[in-house]
Amino acid sequence: MNIVLYVNSFLPRIGGRELVVFHLARALDGLGHEVRVVGPAAWRENRKLAFPFPVHRQPAIGSMQTWRRYAVEGRTRAGLKGVLQEQFKFAQLVMDLKRWGCDVIHAHNTYPTGYIATRVRRFMDVPVVVTPHGEDVHTVPEIGFGLHLNPLLATRIKHALARADAITAISVGVENSLRTAGADAQKIHLIPNGVDAGRFSSTSNTDDGLGLPARAKVITTIGNYHPRKGHEYLVRAMSVLAAEQPDAHLVIVGRGTEALAPMIRQMQLSDRILLAGALPVPLPGSAAEKDDRLAALLRRSAVYVSAGIGEGAEGLSLAILEAMAAGLPVVATRISGNRDIVVDGQNGLLVPPGDPAALAHALHLLLADEPCRQRCGAQARAAAMKLDWREVAGQYLALYEQLAERRRQLAPQVR
């Protein structure tokens, strides 16, 4: 099949959506299909990057965040630029499809990509699959999280959901949010995120390079800083855990986490919490491909923790799946997404969101009980193995082929 993965952002920008698209494209390519990533900007800066599949980067009008300002500012200068950017991207997608062809467009996020792809769908006979990744359909009103909270974006998201041929949900929580947003239940297909299982089963001698003490019981969390991630609750949990587990060290990986530094200093936890920043992703041909520090950190860790707050804070965490593939038990908050993959008492422990004491207690239970930790870690890895990217790509392919067959059956009627 000729498959377009349509995005507005891609590697080397690091985020869950970007990594999902990379792994899905690589798996589809490995299964013998013609796949290309279309839509990201920054060609000049990234023209030397090599991927095993084509990446069609397109010029952008202004910042990639223009559409966010457009939603807030309406008919101001920024708002008009947002309208122009929508039209520009519409024309770019049409030109790409006319030149290179396509059997299916798979848009990642309902807006802007899903909205633009479904507008193109009205003029070109190409089925469209839309995959939300959380923020576009989830909402956490307490912290202003969620594109659907904005009336203008909500209208465009509703358009994308109504016009899509199929919508995929990466978790039950996303499926519920899609129904709340008005999506047709018959269009929704539950397909989870996957994991590159082989990357974390390696016996590589790569060091994580973080200089942690040899005796440290390492707790790791991965995620770019955002209030919904619950980093502050995790820092408070470490102040409680320190008394019970003198060798416990927390490593926080992700962009923007330096915002936590004042709080860590104030709580006198600088010797217990390491802000590692963003660790490089092992892209094909990059130095990190053979020197995968993140995989090394997970293999060295004792426990993985995810402290997201409130329903809608997570879609289906790639970081949790990667930690499970590395054989780590998981302590996670009992919220959407986490509940899909963490089974309390089997491959980890679930705790109430926004509760530092509960986080500290669960971490202490696993760090203090090595047999339990080993047993949960083994079950975590077994669960992750079932979600290898080739298996997940096969589920998407089945959906693509179903839509393509429906298109072929309707073609004679169109004529």
C-alpha positions in Angstrom: 0.0 0.0 0.0 1.0 3.6 -0.5 0.5 5.2 3.0 0.8 8.8 4.0 1.4 9.5 7.7 0.4 13.2 7.9 1.9 15.2 10.8 2.7 18.8 11.8 5.8 17.9 13.8 8.4 15.1 13.5 11.8 14.1 14.6 14.3 15.4 15.7 11.7 17.2 17.8 11.1 14.7 20.6 7.7 13.9 21.9 5.3 11.0 22.2 3.5 11.7 18.9 6.8 12.1 16.9 8.1 8.8 18.3 4.9 7.0 17.5 5.0 8.1 13.9 8.6 7.2 13.5 8.2 3.7 14.9 5.0 3.1 12.9 6.6 4.3 9.6 9.6 2.1 10.2 7.4 -0.9 10.9 5.2 -0.3 7.9 8.3 0.1 5.7 9.8 -3.1 7.2 6.6 -5.0 6.3 7.1 -4.0 2.6 4.7 -1.1 2.2 5.4 2.3 0.6 5.1 4.8 3.4 6.1 8.5 3.7 5.8 11.1 6.5 4.3 14.3 5.1 3.8 17.7 6.7 6.6 18.6 9.1 8.5 21.9 8.6 12.2 22.7 9.1 13.6 21.2 6.0 16.8 23.3 6.0 17.7 22.4 9.6 17.0 18.7 9.1 17.9 18.0 5.5 20.9 15.8 6.5 18.8 13.5 8.7 18.5 10.0 7.1 15.4 7.8 7.7 14.6 4.4 6.2 11.5 6.1 4.6 10.8 9.4 2.9 10.0 12.5 5.0 8.4 15.3 3.0 9.1 18.5 5.0 7.1 21.5 3.9 7.6 25.2 4.4 5.5 26.8 7.2 4.1 30.3 7.4 5.4 31.5 10.8 5.7 29.3 13.8 4.2 25.8 14.1 2.4 27.3 17.1 0.5 29.9 14.9 -2.6 27.8 14.9 -2.7 27.9 18.7 -2.5 31.7 18.7 -5.1 31.8 15.9 -7.5 29.8 18.1 -7.1 32.3 20.9 -6.8 35.6 19.1 -9.3 35.2 16.3 -9.3 37.9 13.7 -6.1 39.6 14.7 -2.9 39.6 12.7 -1.9 36.2 14.3 -5.4 34.9 13.6 -5.3 35.8 9.9 -1.9 34.1 9.8 -3.5 31.0 11.2 -6.1 31.0 8.5 -3.4 31.4 5.9 -1.4 28.6 7.4 -4.4 26.3 7.2 -4.9 27.1 3.5 -1.2 26.8 2.8 -1.1 23.3 4.4 -4.2 22.3 2.5 -2.6 23.2 -0.8 0.7 21.4 0.2 -1.1 18.2 1.0 -3.0 18.2 -2.3 0.2 18.8 -4.3 2.0 16.0 -2.5 -0.9 13.5 -3.1 -1.2 14.5 -6.7 2.6 14.0 -7.3 3.2 10.8 -5.2 -0.2 9.2 -5.0 -1.8 7.6 -1.9 -4.0 4.8 -0.8 -4.7 6.1 2.6 -3.9 9.3 4.7 -3.3 8.6 8.4 -3.5 12.0 10.2 -1.9 12.2 13.6 -4.0 14.5 15.8 -7.4 15.8 15.0 -6.1 19.4 14.6 -4.5 20.7 12.6 -3.6 17.6 10.6 -7.0 15.7 10.9 -8.9 18.8 10.0 -6.8 19.6 7.0 -6.8 15.9 5.8 -10.6 15.6 6.0 -11.0 18.8 4.0 -8.8 17.3 1.3 -10.9 14.2 1.6 -13.9 16.2 0.2 -12.0 16.9 -3.0 -9.9 13.7 -3.5 -11.1 10.1 -3.2 -8.6 9.1 -0.5 -9.7 7.5 2.8 -8.6 9.3 6.0 -7.7 7.7 9.3 -7.4 10.2 12.3 -5.5 9.3 15.4 -5.8 11.7 18.4 -2.8 11.6 20.8 -4.4 13.0 23.9 -4.4 16.8 24.1 -6.7 17.2 21.1 -9.6 15.2 22.8 -8.7 14.9 26.4 -9.3 17.8 28.8 -8.1 18.7 32.3 -10.0 22.0 32.9 -8.3 22.6 36.2 -5.0 23.4 34.4 -6.4 24.5 31.1 -5.2 21.4 29.3 -6.9 20.3 26.1 -7.5 21.9 22.7 -11.2 21.0 23.0 -11.6 23.6 25.7 -11.2 26.3 23.0 -14.5 26.8 21.1 -12.9 27.5 17.7 -10.7 24.4 17.9 -13.6 22.3 19.2 -15.4 23.1 16.0 -12.5 22.1 13.8 -12.0 18.9 15.8 -15.6 18.1 15.5 -15.3 18.5 11.7 -12.3 16.2 11.6 -14.1 13.5 13.6 -17.3 13.7 11.5 -15.5 13.6 8.1 -12.9 10.9 8.9 -13.4 7.5 7.5 -12.0 5.9 10.7 -10.7 7.1 14.0 -8.3 5.1 16.1 -8.0 5.4 19.9 -4.7 4.5 21.6 -6.5 3.7 24.9 -9.9 3.3 26.5 -9.6 6.8 28.0 -9.1 8.3 24.5 -12.0 6.2 23.2 -14.2 7.7 25.9 -13.0 11.2 25.2 -13.7 10.7 21.5 -17.3 9.7 22.3 -17.7 12.7 24.5 -16.3 14.9 21.7 -19.1 13.6 19.4 -17.3 10.9 17.4 -19.4 8.2 15.8 -18.8 5.0 17.9 -18.9 2.8 14.8 -15.9 4.7 13.4 -13.7 4.2 16.5 -11.0 1.4 16.4 -9.0 0.7 19.6 -5.3 0.3 18.5 -2.7 0.8 21.2 0.8 2.4 20.9 3.6 0.0 20.4 7.1 -0.5 21.7 10.5 -1.2 20.2 11.0 -4.3 22.3 14.4 -5.2 20.9 15.9 -1.9 21.9 15.4 -2.6 25.6 16.3 -6.3 25.7 19.9 -5.5 24.4 22.8 -6.4 26.6 24.8 -3.3 25.4 27.5 -2.1 27.8 26.5 1.6 27.1 26.7 3.7 30.2 23.8 6.1 31.0 26.5 8.8 31.6 24.6 10.3 34.6 27.2 9.6 37.3 24.8 8.0 39.8 26.3 6.2 42.8 26.8 2.4 42.2 24.6 1.5 45.1 21.7 3.8 44.0 18.2 2.3 43.6 17.2 4.3 40.6 13.7 5.5 40.0 13.1 6.9 36.5 10.4 9.0 35.0 10.3 10.3 31.4 8.3 13.2 30.1 8.7 16.8 29.0 7.7 19.2 31.7 4.0 20.1 31.9 1.7 20.6 35.0 -0.4 17.5 33.9 2.7 15.3 34.3 2.6 15.7 38.1 6.4 16.2 38.5 5.8 18.4 41.5 3.9 15.6 43.3 6.8 13.2 42.5 9.3 15.6 44.0 7.2 15.8 47.2 7.0 12.0 47.2 10.8 11.8 47.2 11.0 13.9 50.3 8.9 11.3 52.1 10.7 8.3 50.5 14.2 9.6 51.4 13.7 8.6 55.0 12.7 5.1 54.2 15.0 4.4 51.3 18.4 6.2 51.8 19.7 4.8 48.5 16.7 5.9 46.4 17.6 8.3 43.6 15.1 9.8 41.1 16.1 10.6 37.6 13.7 12.9 35.6 14.2 12.9 31.9 12.6 15.4 29.5 12.7 18.9 28.2 11.8 21.9 30.4 12.3 19.9 33.6 14.7 22.5 34.9 11.6 24.4 36.0 11.7 21.9 39.0 15.2 23.0 40.1 14.1 25.7 42.6 11.6 23.3 44.3 14.2 20.6 44.5 16.7 22.9 46.1 14.1 24.3 48.5 13.3 20.7 49.6 17.0 19.9 49.9 16.7 17.0 47.5 19.5 18.0 45.1 21.5 14.9 46.1 18.5 12.6 45.5 16.9 14.0 42.3 18.8 14.4 39.0 17.3 16.5 36.2 18.8 14.7 33.1 17.2 16.9 30.5 16.3 15.3 27.1 18.4 12.3 26.3 19.1 11.6 22.5 16.8 9.2 20.6 18.6 6.5 18.7 17.7 7.6 15.2 19.1 5.6 12.2 22.7 6.8 11.5 22.9 8.9 14.6 25.6 8.6 17.4 22.8 7.6 19.8 21.9 4.6 17.7 24.9 2.7 19.2 25.1 4.8 22.4 21.6 4.6 23.6 21.8 6.3 27.0 18.0 6.2 27.7 17.9 2.4 27.2 20.9 2.1 29.4 19.2 4.2 32.1 16.1 2.0 32.0 18.1 -1.2 32.2 19.9 0.2 35.2 16.7 1.4 36.9 14.8 -0.5 39.6 11.4 1.1 39.1 9.6 3.4 36.6 7.1 6.0 37.9 4.4 8.0 36.1 2.7 10.7 38.2 0.2 12.2 35.8 -2.7 14.1 37.4 -6.3 13.7 36.5 -8.2 11.9 33.7 -6.9 13.0 30.4 -3.4 13.7 31.5 -2.1 10.7 29.5 -3.1 9.0 26.3 -1.1 5.8 26.3 2.4 6.5 27.6 5.2 5.3 25.3 7.6 5.8 28.2 5.7 3.3 30.4 5.7 0.8 27.5 9.5 1.3 27.1 10.1 0.9 30.8 8.0 -2.3 30.8 10.0 -3.6 27.8 13.1 -3.0 29.9 11.6 -5.3 32.6 10.7 -2.5 35.1 7.7 -2.7 37.4 5.7 0.6 37.2 4.2 2.8 39.8 1.6 4.9 38.1 -1.4 7.1 38.9 -4.8 5.5 38.4 -5.8 7.6 35.4 -6.8 7.0 31.7 -4.1 5.4 29.7 -2.1 4.1 32.7 -5.0 1.8 33.6 -4.8 0.2 30.1 -1.3 -1.2 30.6 -0.5 -1.3 34.4 -2.4 -4.0 36.2 -2.3 -3.3 39.9 -0.3 -5.9 41.8 0.8 -7.8 38.7 3.2 -5.6 36.6 3.2 -2.6 38.9 1.1 -0.6 41.4 -1.6 2.0 40.8 -2.1 5.0 43.2 -4.5 7.9 43.3 -3.4 11.0 41.3 -2.1 14.0 43.1 -1.1 12.0 46.2 2.7 12.3 47.1 2.3 10.0 50.1 0.7 7.3 48.0 3.4 7.6 45.4 6.1 7.3 48.1 4.4 4.3 49.8 4.2 2.4 46.5 7.8 3.1 45.5 8.9 2.0 49.0 7.0 -1.3 48.7 8.7 -2.2 45.4 12.2 -1.0 46.4 12.0 -2.9 49.8 10.7 -6.2 48.3 13.1 -7.4 45.6 11.2 -10.7 44.8 8.1 -8.7 44.3 10.0 -6.2 42.1 11.5 -8.9 40.0 8.1 -10.7 39.6 6.3 -7.5 38.6 9.2 -6.6 36.2 9.0 -9.9 34.5 5.2 -9.6 34.0 5.7 -6.0 32.8 8.1 -7.2 30.1 5.8 -10.1 29.0 3.0 -7.6 28.6 5.2 -5.2 26.6 6.3 -8.0 24.2 2.7 -8.3 23.0 2.8 -4.7 21.8 5.9 -4.8 19.5 5.5 -2.2 16.7 5.3 -4.8 14.0 2.2 -6.3 15.7 0.7 -2.8 16.1 1.5 -1.9 12.5 -0.3 -5.0 11.4 -3.5 -3.8 13.2 -3.2 -0.5 11.4 -2.7 -2.2 8.0 -5.8 -4.3 8.5 -7.7 -1.0 9.0 -6.1 0.6 6.0 -6.9 -2.4 3.8 -10.5 -2.4 5.0 -10.9 1.3 4.0 -9.2 0.7 0.7 -11.5 -2.2 -0.1 -14.5 -0.1 0.8 -13.2 2.6 -1.6 -12.8 0.0 -4.4 -16.4 -1.3 -3.9 -17.8 2.2 -4.0 -15.8 3.3 -7.1 -18.2 1.9 -9.7 -21.1 3.7 -8.1 -19.1 7.0 -8.2 -18.7 6.7 -11.9 
